[in-house]
């Protein structure tokens, strides 16, 4: 659909019933291998799925007056974490801290160093340097140091996946892109280890991902699908 008039854009933006973004979101989730039962749960009325002690803890129950499904409320949590000035400033400060660390001479990663001619001279790949630094600082900002400690290969596995991720989202048949799915599965395995670790090992996990993890568990979503949904957010 192509809109040529500003007024039409405003009309479409308000008409969330007839023109929903949900089919696109569902297509992306399917591409990542999210199971059909989970797809049903994350778009359903949470009152039908959350029971017991979780009723007193879940934001889907206690801070959701219109009884929106998980995916719709998740979008609002993004605004809380990423658009609120104070919360965004905290993230920015953490990112700058990790960026500064990654640029110190003795912490330059062998991932992008091509050669070391002497003690004070190193040749780096600018492409790999930028790619690694952005991934390193972003994952540290949102997950803290615990992810690297629990799943030390995650960053490498994720970068390998990112190189070929476009093949998955362009819906290449799985038998033609086995390596892309293999990298994706290895990265998700790392996230499973981290999200299943004791609370003290993921104490630096940012509010957004802590909320996603707990609310999806309340809905009865299996850990592999939780890790897959988190992986989509990292990729996006």
ChimeraX commands (.cxc) that place a marker at each C-alpha (Angstrom):
marker #1 position 0.00,0.00,0.00 radius 0.5
marker #1 position 1.35,3.45,-0.97 radius 0.5
marker #1 position -0.07,6.63,0.61 radius 0.5
marker #1 position 0.40,9.86,-1.31 radius 0.5
marker #1 position -1.42,12.30,0.97 radius 0.5
marker #1 position -0.52,13.32,4.53 radius 0.5
marker #1 position -4.18,13.18,5.59 radius 0.5
marker #1 position -4.38,9.58,4.41 radius 0.5
marker #1 position -1.36,8.70,6.54 radius 0.5
marker #1 position -3.10,10.12,9.61 radius 0.5
marker #1 position -6.28,8.18,8.80 radius 0.5
marker #1 position -4.39,4.90,8.42 radius 0.5
marker #1 position -2.42,5.50,11.61 radius 0.5
marker #1 position -5.64,5.88,13.62 radius 0.5
marker #1 position -7.48,2.96,12.02 radius 0.5
marker #1 position -5.80,0.19,14.01 radius 0.5
marker #1 position -8.77,-2.17,13.67 radius 0.5
marker #1 position -8.97,-2.43,9.89 radius 0.5
marker #1 position -5.25,-1.91,9.24 radius 0.5
marker #1 position -3.32,-3.90,11.79 radius 0.5
marker #1 position 0.46,-4.32,12.06 radius 0.5
marker #1 position -0.05,-7.71,13.72 radius 0.5
marker #1 position 0.14,-9.87,10.54 radius 0.5
marker #1 position 3.63,-8.53,9.80 radius 0.5
marker #1 position 4.73,-9.14,13.40 radius 0.5
marker #1 position 3.37,-12.66,13.28 radius 0.5
marker #1 position 5.21,-13.34,10.00 radius 0.5
marker #1 position 8.51,-12.25,11.58 radius 0.5
marker #1 position 7.88,-14.44,14.63 radius 0.5
marker #1 position 7.13,-17.42,12.41 radius 0.5
marker #1 position 10.36,-16.81,10.49 radius 0.5
marker #1 position 12.22,-17.09,13.77 radius 0.5
marker #1 position 10.60,-20.44,14.53 radius 0.5
marker #1 position 8.23,-19.26,17.26 radius 0.5
marker #1 position 5.73,-22.09,17.81 radius 0.5
marker #1 position 2.06,-21.82,16.88 radius 0.5
marker #1 position 0.81,-22.24,20.50 radius 0.5
marker #1 position 3.02,-19.32,21.55 radius 0.5
marker #1 position 1.71,-17.15,18.71 radius 0.5
marker #1 position -1.81,-17.76,19.97 radius 0.5
marker #1 position -0.86,-16.91,23.57 radius 0.5
marker #1 position 0.94,-13.64,22.90 radius 0.5
marker #1 position -2.00,-12.19,20.96 radius 0.5
marker #1 position -4.75,-13.54,23.28 radius 0.5
marker #1 position -6.54,-11.94,26.24 radius 0.5
marker #1 position -4.11,-12.57,29.14 radius 0.5
marker #1 position -6.95,-13.14,31.60 radius 0.5
marker #1 position -7.58,-16.49,29.95 radius 0.5
marker #1 position -3.99,-17.67,30.46 radius 0.5
marker #1 position -2.57,-16.29,33.71 radius 0.5
marker #1 position -3.55,-18.01,36.93 radius 0.5
marker #1 position -2.43,-18.61,40.52 radius 0.5
marker #1 position 0.28,-16.50,42.15 radius 0.5
marker #1 position 1.14,-14.85,38.83 radius 0.5
marker #1 position -2.16,-12.95,38.97 radius 0.5
marker #1 position -0.71,-10.67,41.67 radius 0.5
marker #1 position 2.59,-10.13,39.84 radius 0.5
marker #1 position 1.76,-9.84,36.17 radius 0.5
marker #1 position 1.66,-6.43,34.48 radius 0.5
marker #1 position -0.60,-7.99,31.88 radius 0.5
marker #1 position -3.21,-8.35,34.62 radius 0.5
marker #1 position -2.52,-5.45,36.97 radius 0.5
marker #1 position -1.45,-2.67,34.59 radius 0.5
marker #1 position -3.53,-3.50,31.55 radius 0.5
marker #1 position -7.01,-1.94,31.92 radius 0.5
marker #1 position -7.98,-2.68,28.31 radius 0.5
marker #1 position -6.84,-6.33,28.54 radius 0.5
marker #1 position -4.47,-6.05,25.59 radius 0.5
marker #1 position -2.58,-9.10,24.41 radius 0.5
marker #1 position 1.10,-9.43,25.27 radius 0.5
marker #1 position 2.40,-8.17,21.89 radius 0.5
marker #1 position 0.34,-4.99,22.08 radius 0.5
marker #1 position 1.45,-4.22,25.62 radius 0.5
marker #1 position 5.08,-5.01,24.78 radius 0.5
marker #1 position 5.09,-2.04,22.40 radius 0.5
marker #1 position 4.13,0.23,25.30 radius 0.5
marker #1 position 6.95,-1.20,27.44 radius 0.5
marker #1 position 9.38,-0.22,24.68 radius 0.5
marker #1 position 8.20,3.37,24.99 radius 0.5
marker #1 position 8.72,3.27,28.76 radius 0.5
marker #1 position 12.30,2.00,28.41 radius 0.5
marker #1 position 13.43,3.69,25.22 radius 0.5
marker #1 position 11.53,6.99,24.97 radius 0.5
marker #1 position 11.25,8.24,28.56 radius 0.5
marker #1 position 14.07,10.80,29.02 radius 0.5
marker #1 position 15.39,9.50,32.35 radius 0.5
marker #1 position 15.34,5.83,31.30 radius 0.5
marker #1 position 16.96,6.65,27.97 radius 0.5
marker #1 position 19.68,8.68,29.68 radius 0.5
marker #1 position 20.56,5.69,31.88 radius 0.5
marker #1 position 20.90,3.49,28.80 radius 0.5
marker #1 position 22.99,6.11,27.04 radius 0.5
marker #1 position 25.34,6.42,30.02 radius 0.5
marker #1 position 25.80,2.65,30.18 radius 0.5
marker #1 position 26.40,2.45,26.43 radius 0.5
marker #1 position 29.05,5.18,26.61 radius 0.5
marker #1 position 30.74,3.38,29.52 radius 0.5
marker #1 position 31.05,0.13,27.56 radius 0.5
marker #1 position 32.05,2.03,24.42 radius 0.5
marker #1 position 34.90,3.67,26.32 radius 0.5
marker #1 position 36.02,0.32,27.67 radius 0.5
marker #1 position 35.99,-1.33,24.26 radius 0.5
marker #1 position 38.21,1.41,22.82 radius 0.5
marker #1 position 41.02,1.09,25.36 radius 0.5
marker #1 position 44.21,-0.20,23.75 radius 0.5
marker #1 position 44.56,-3.40,25.75 radius 0.5
marker #1 position 40.90,-4.33,25.22 radius 0.5
marker #1 position 40.76,-4.04,21.44 radius 0.5
marker #1 position 39.16,-7.28,20.31 radius 0.5
marker #1 position 40.98,-9.84,18.15 radius 0.5
marker #1 position 37.68,-10.11,16.29 radius 0.5
marker #1 position 38.59,-7.12,14.15 radius 0.5
marker #1 position 42.39,-6.89,14.52 radius 0.5
marker #1 position 44.00,-8.02,11.27 radius 0.5
marker #1 position 47.61,-7.69,12.35 radius 0.5
marker #1 position 49.86,-6.31,15.10 radius 0.5
marker #1 position 53.05,-4.90,13.66 radius 0.5
marker #1 position 54.40,-3.81,17.05 radius 0.5
marker #1 position 53.39,-3.15,20.65 radius 0.5
marker #1 position 51.96,0.24,19.70 radius 0.5
marker #1 position 50.62,-0.52,16.22 radius 0.5
marker #1 position 47.58,-2.57,15.18 radius 0.5
marker #1 position 45.74,-2.86,11.87 radius 0.5
marker #1 position 41.99,-3.28,12.19 radius 0.5
marker #1 position 39.12,-3.94,9.81 radius 0.5
marker #1 position 36.86,-0.88,9.97 radius 0.5
marker #1 position 33.81,-2.92,8.97 radius 0.5
marker #1 position 34.38,-5.57,11.64 radius 0.5
marker #1 position 35.39,-2.93,14.18 radius 0.5
marker #1 position 32.11,-1.03,13.77 radius 0.5
marker #1 position 30.03,-4.19,13.67 radius 0.5
marker #1 position 31.62,-5.72,16.75 radius 0.5
marker #1 position 31.66,-2.50,18.77 radius 0.5
marker #1 position 27.96,-1.77,18.19 radius 0.5
marker #1 position 26.97,-5.36,19.07 radius 0.5
marker #1 position 29.29,-5.49,22.09 radius 0.5
marker #1 position 28.10,-2.20,23.58 radius 0.5
marker #1 position 24.41,-2.84,22.87 radius 0.5
marker #1 position 24.32,-6.32,24.42 radius 0.5
marker #1 position 26.32,-5.13,27.44 radius 0.5
marker #1 position 23.96,-2.18,27.88 radius 0.5
marker #1 position 20.81,-4.31,27.96 radius 0.5
marker #1 position 22.13,-7.56,29.45 radius 0.5
marker #1 position 25.12,-6.49,31.53 radius 0.5
marker #1 position 28.23,-8.61,31.88 radius 0.5
marker #1 position 26.26,-11.69,32.91 radius 0.5
marker #1 position 25.38,-12.72,29.35 radius 0.5
marker #1 position 29.04,-12.97,28.37 radius 0.5
marker #1 position 29.84,-14.93,31.52 radius 0.5
marker #1 position 27.00,-17.42,31.14 radius 0.5
marker #1 position 27.14,-17.68,27.34 radius 0.5
marker #1 position 30.63,-16.51,26.22 radius 0.5
marker #1 position 30.04,-17.47,22.58 radius 0.5
marker #1 position 26.77,-15.54,22.23 radius 0.5
marker #1 position 28.18,-12.41,20.61 radius 0.5
marker #1 position 30.09,-14.40,17.98 radius 0.5
marker #1 position 27.10,-16.64,17.28 radius 0.5
marker #1 position 24.84,-13.61,16.97 radius 0.5
marker #1 position 27.21,-11.85,14.57 radius 0.5
marker #1 position 27.43,-14.99,12.43 radius 0.5
marker #1 position 23.63,-15.08,12.35 radius 0.5
marker #1 position 23.31,-11.40,11.52 radius 0.5
marker #1 position 25.45,-11.85,8.41 radius 0.5
marker #1 position 22.87,-14.26,6.98 radius 0.5
marker #1 position 19.69,-13.20,8.77 radius 0.5
marker #1 position 18.24,-11.59,5.63 radius 0.5
marker #1 position 17.90,-15.03,4.06 radius 0.5
marker #1 position 15.55,-16.13,6.83 radius 0.5
marker #1 position 13.35,-13.05,6.61 radius 0.5
marker #1 position 13.17,-13.32,2.84 radius 0.5
marker #1 position 11.77,-16.80,3.51 radius 0.5
marker #1 position 14.38,-18.85,1.74 radius 0.5
marker #1 position 13.49,-22.55,2.13 radius 0.5
marker #1 position 15.24,-23.85,5.29 radius 0.5
marker #1 position 17.21,-26.50,3.36 radius 0.5
marker #1 position 18.87,-23.68,1.36 radius 0.5
marker #1 position 19.92,-21.65,4.42 radius 0.5
marker #1 position 20.96,-24.26,6.96 radius 0.5
marker #1 position 23.91,-22.19,8.14 radius 0.5
marker #1 position 21.70,-19.16,8.90 radius 0.5
marker #1 position 19.31,-21.27,10.97 radius 0.5
marker #1 position 22.27,-22.98,12.63 radius 0.5
marker #1 position 23.78,-19.65,13.74 radius 0.5
marker #1 position 20.35,-18.48,14.90 radius 0.5
marker #1 position 19.81,-21.63,16.98 radius 0.5
marker #1 position 23.26,-21.38,18.57 radius 0.5
marker #1 position 22.63,-17.77,19.58 radius 0.5
marker #1 position 19.21,-18.67,20.97 radius 0.5
marker #1 position 20.84,-21.51,22.96 radius 0.5
marker #1 position 23.08,-18.88,24.57 radius 0.5
marker #1 position 20.09,-16.74,25.49 radius 0.5
marker #1 position 18.33,-19.79,26.97 radius 0.5
marker #1 position 21.33,-20.36,29.26 radius 0.5
marker #1 position 21.29,-16.73,30.34 radius 0.5
marker #1 position 17.52,-16.41,30.88 radius 0.5
marker #1 position 17.52,-19.70,32.82 radius 0.5
marker #1 position 20.45,-18.66,35.05 radius 0.5
marker #1 position 19.91,-17.73,38.72 radius 0.5
marker #1 position 18.65,-14.20,39.34 radius 0.5
marker #1 position 21.99,-12.95,40.70 radius 0.5
marker #1 position 23.75,-13.90,37.42 radius 0.5
marker #1 position 21.45,-11.64,35.40 radius 0.5
marker #1 position 21.01,-8.82,37.89 radius 0.5
marker #1 position 22.07,-6.23,35.27 radius 0.5
marker #1 position 19.33,-7.26,32.85 radius 0.5
marker #1 position 17.38,-4.14,31.88 radius 0.5
marker #1 position 13.75,-3.69,32.93 radius 0.5
marker #1 position 12.38,-4.23,29.43 radius 0.5
marker #1 position 13.90,-7.70,29.03 radius 0.5
marker #1 position 13.20,-8.68,32.65 radius 0.5
marker #1 position 9.56,-7.78,32.06 radius 0.5
marker #1 position 9.41,-9.69,28.78 radius 0.5
marker #1 position 10.94,-12.76,30.42 radius 0.5
marker #1 position 8.62,-12.79,33.42 radius 0.5
marker #1 position 5.40,-11.96,31.55 radius 0.5
marker #1 position 6.01,-14.60,28.88 radius 0.5
marker #1 position 6.63,-17.16,31.63 radius 0.5
marker #1 position 3.35,-16.16,33.28 radius 0.5
marker #1 position 1.64,-16.87,29.93 radius 0.5
marker #1 position 3.16,-20.34,29.86 radius 0.5
marker #1 position 5.48,-19.68,26.91 radius 0.5
marker #1 position 8.35,-22.23,26.72 radius 0.5
marker #1 position 11.86,-20.92,27.33 radius 0.5
marker #1 position 13.01,-21.50,23.76 radius 0.5
marker #1 position 10.25,-19.31,22.40 radius 0.5
marker #1 position 11.02,-16.66,25.04 radius 0.5
marker #1 position 14.67,-16.65,23.95 radius 0.5
marker #1 position 13.54,-16.46,20.31 radius 0.5
marker #1 position 11.38,-13.41,20.98 radius 0.5
marker #1 position 14.25,-11.72,22.85 radius 0.5
marker #1 position 16.54,-12.56,19.93 radius 0.5
marker #1 position 14.17,-10.79,17.53 radius 0.5
marker #1 position 14.36,-7.65,19.65 radius 0.5
marker #1 position 18.17,-7.79,19.67 radius 0.5
marker #1 position 18.20,-8.20,15.89 radius 0.5
marker #1 position 15.67,-5.39,15.38 radius 0.5
marker link #1:1,2 radius 0.2
marker link #1:2,3 radius 0.2
marker link #1:3,4 radius 0.2
marker link #1:4,5 radius 0.2
marker link #1:5,6 radius 0.2
marker link #1:6,7 radius 0.2
marker link #1:7,8 radius 0.2
marker link #1:8,9 radius 0.2
marker link #1:9,10 radius 0.2
marker link #1:10,11 radius 0.2
marker link #1:11,12 radius 0.2
marker link #1:12,13 radius 0.2
marker link #1:13,14 radius 0.2
marker link #1:14,15 radius 0.2
marker link #1:15,16 radius 0.2
marker link #1:16,17 radius 0.2
marker link #1:17,18 radius 0.2
marker link #1:18,19 radius 0.2
marker link #1:19,20 radius 0.2
marker link #1:20,21 radius 0.2
marker link #1:21,22 radius 0.2
marker link #1:22,23 radius 0.2
marker link #1:23,24 radius 0.2
marker link #1:24,25 radius 0.2
marker link #1:25,26 radius 0.2
marker link #1:26,27 radius 0.2
marker link #1:27,28 radius 0.2
marker link #1:28,29 radius 0.2
marker link #1:29,30 radius 0.2
marker link #1:30,31 radius 0.2
marker link #1:31,32 radius 0.2
marker link #1:32,33 radius 0.2
marker link #1:33,34 radius 0.2
marker link #1:34,35 radius 0.2
marker link #1:35,36 radius 0.2
marker link #1:36,37 radius 0.2
marker link #1:37,38 radius 0.2
marker link #1:38,39 radius 0.2
marker link #1:39,40 radius 0.2
marker link #1:40,41 radius 0.2
marker link #1:41,42 radius 0.2
marker link #1:42,43 radius 0.2
marker link #1:43,44 radius 0.2
marker link #1:44,45 radius 0.2
marker link #1:45,46 radius 0.2
marker link #1:46,47 radius 0.2
marker link #1:47,48 radius 0.2
marker link #1:48,49 radius 0.2
marker link #1:49,50 radius 0.2
marker link #1:50,51 radius 0.2
marker link #1:51,52 radius 0.2
marker link #1:52,53 radius 0.2
marker link #1:53,54 radius 0.2
marker link #1:54,55 radius 0.2
marker link #1:55,56 radius 0.2
marker link #1:56,57 radius 0.2
marker link #1:57,58 radius 0.2
marker link #1:58,59 radius 0.2
marker link #1:59,60 radius 0.2
marker link #1:60,61 radius 0.2
marker link #1:61,62 radius 0.2
marker link #1:62,63 radius 0.2
marker link #1:63,64 radius 0.2
marker link #1:64,65 radius 0.2
marker link #1:65,66 radius 0.2
marker link #1:66,67 radius 0.2
marker link #1:67,68 radius 0.2
marker link #1:68,69 radius 0.2
marker link #1:69,70 radius 0.2
marker link #1:70,71 radius 0.2
marker link #1:71,72 radius 0.2
marker link #1:72,73 radius 0.2
marker link #1:73,74 radius 0.2
marker link #1:74,75 radius 0.2
marker link #1:75,76 radius 0.2
marker link #1:76,77 radius 0.2
marker link #1:77,78 radius 0.2
marker link #1:78,79 radius 0.2
marker link #1:79,80 radius 0.2
marker link #1:80,81 radius 0.2
marker link #1:81,82 radius 0.2
marker link #1:82,83 radius 0.2
marker link #1:83,84 radius 0.2
marker link #1:84,85 radius 0.2
marker link #1:85,86 radius 0.2
marker link #1:86,87 radius 0.2
marker link #1:87,88 radius 0.2
marker link #1:88,89 radius 0.2
marker link #1:89,90 radius 0.2
marker link #1:90,91 radius 0.2
marker link #1:91,92 radius 0.2
marker link #1:92,93 radius 0.2
marker link #1:93,94 radius 0.2
marker link #1:94,95 radius 0.2
marker link #1:95,96 radius 0.2
marker link #1:96,97 radius 0.2
marker link #1:97,98 radius 0.2
marker link #1:98,99 radius 0.2
marker link #1:99,100 radius 0.2
marker link #1:100,101 radius 0.2
marker link #1:101,102 radius 0.2
marker link #1:102,103 radius 0.2
marker link #1:103,104 radius 0.2
marker link #1:104,105 radius 0.2
marker link #1:105,106 radius 0.2
marker link #1:106,107 radius 0.2
marker link #1:107,108 radius 0.2
marker link #1:108,109 radius 0.2
marker link #1:109,110 radius 0.2
marker link #1:110,111 radius 0.2
marker link #1:111,112 radius 0.2
marker link #1:112,113 radius 0.2
marker link #1:113,114 radius 0.2
marker link #1:114,115 radius 0.2
marker link #1:115,116 radius 0.2
marker link #1:116,117 radius 0.2
marker link #1:117,118 radius 0.2
marker link #1:118,119 radius 0.2
marker link #1:119,120 radius 0.2
marker link #1:120,121 radius 0.2
marker link #1:121,122 radius 0.2
marker link #1:122,123 radius 0.2
marker link #1:123,124 radius 0.2
marker link #1:124,125 radius 0.2
marker link #1:125,126 radius 0.2
marker link #1:126,127 radius 0.2
marker link #1:127,128 radius 0.2
marker link #1:128,129 radius 0.2
marker link #1:129,130 radius 0.2
marker link #1:130,131 radius 0.2
marker link #1:131,132 radius 0.2
marker link #1:132,133 radius 0.2
marker link #1:133,134 radius 0.2
marker link #1:134,135 radius 0.2
marker link #1:135,136 radius 0.2
marker link #1:136,137 radius 0.2
marker link #1:137,138 radius 0.2
marker link #1:138,139 radius 0.2
marker link #1:139,140 radius 0.2
marker link #1:140,141 radius 0.2
marker link #1:141,142 radius 0.2
marker link #1:142,143 radius 0.2
marker link #1:143,144 radius 0.2
marker link #1:144,145 radius 0.2
marker link #1:145,146 radius 0.2
marker link #1:146,147 radius 0.2
marker link #1:147,148 radius 0.2
marker link #1:148,149 radius 0.2
marker link #1:149,150 radius 0.2
marker link #1:150,151 radius 0.2
marker link #1:151,152 radius 0.2
marker link #1:152,153 radius 0.2
marker link #1:153,154 radius 0.2
marker link #1:154,155 radius 0.2
marker link #1:155,156 radius 0.2
marker link #1:156,157 radius 0.2
marker link #1:157,158 radius 0.2
marker link #1:158,159 radius 0.2
marker link #1:159,160 radius 0.2
marker link #1:160,161 radius 0.2
marker link #1:161,162 radius 0.2
marker link #1:162,163 radius 0.2
marker link #1:163,164 radius 0.2
marker link #1:164,165 radius 0.2
marker link #1:165,166 radius 0.2
marker link #1:166,167 radius 0.2
marker link #1:167,168 radius 0.2
marker link #1:168,169 radius 0.2
marker link #1:169,170 radius 0.2
marker link #1:170,171 radius 0.2
marker link #1:171,172 radius 0.2
marker link #1:172,173 radius 0.2
marker link #1:173,174 radius 0.2
marker link #1:174,175 radius 0.2
marker link #1:175,176 radius 0.2
marker link #1:176,177 radius 0.2
marker link #1:177,178 radius 0.2
marker link #1:178,179 radius 0.2
marker link #1:179,180 radius 0.2
marker link #1:180,181 radius 0.2
marker link #1:181,182 radius 0.2
marker link #1:182,183 radius 0.2
marker link #1:183,184 radius 0.2
marker link #1:184,185 radius 0.2
marker link #1:185,186 radius 0.2
marker link #1:186,187 radius 0.2
marker link #1:187,188 radius 0.2
marker link #1:188,189 radius 0.2
marker link #1:189,190 radius 0.2
marker link #1:190,191 radius 0.2
marker link #1:191,192 radius 0.2
marker link #1:192,193 radius 0.2
marker link #1:193,194 radius 0.2
marker link #1:194,195 radius 0.2
marker link #1:195,196 radius 0.2
marker link #1:196,197 radius 0.2
marker link #1:197,198 radius 0.2
marker link #1:198,199 radius 0.2
marker link #1:199,200 radius 0.2
marker link #1:200,201 radius 0.2
marker link #1:201,202 radius 0.2
marker link #1:202,203 radius 0.2
marker link #1:203,204 radius 0.2
marker link #1:204,205 radius 0.2
marker link #1:205,206 radius 0.2
marker link #1:206,207 radius 0.2
marker link #1:207,208 radius 0.2
marker link #1:208,209 radius 0.2
marker link #1:209,210 radius 0.2
marker link #1:210,211 radius 0.2
marker link #1:211,212 radius 0.2
marker link #1:212,213 radius 0.2
marker link #1:213,214 radius 0.2
marker link #1:214,215 radius 0.2
marker link #1:215,216 radius 0.2
marker link #1:216,217 radius 0.2
marker link #1:217,218 radius 0.2
marker link #1:218,219 radius 0.2
marker link #1:219,220 radius 0.2
marker link #1:220,221 radius 0.2
marker link #1:221,222 radius 0.2
marker link #1:222,223 radius 0.2
marker link #1:223,224 radius 0.2
marker link #1:224,225 radius 0.2
marker link #1:225,226 radius 0.2
marker link #1:226,227 radius 0.2
marker link #1:227,228 radius 0.2
marker link #1:228,229 radius 0.2
marker link #1:229,230 radius 0.2
marker link #1:230,231 radius 0.2
marker link #1:231,232 radius 0.2
marker link #1:232,233 radius 0.2
marker link #1:233,234 radius 0.2
marker link #1:234,235 radius 0.2
marker link #1:235,236 radius 0.2
view
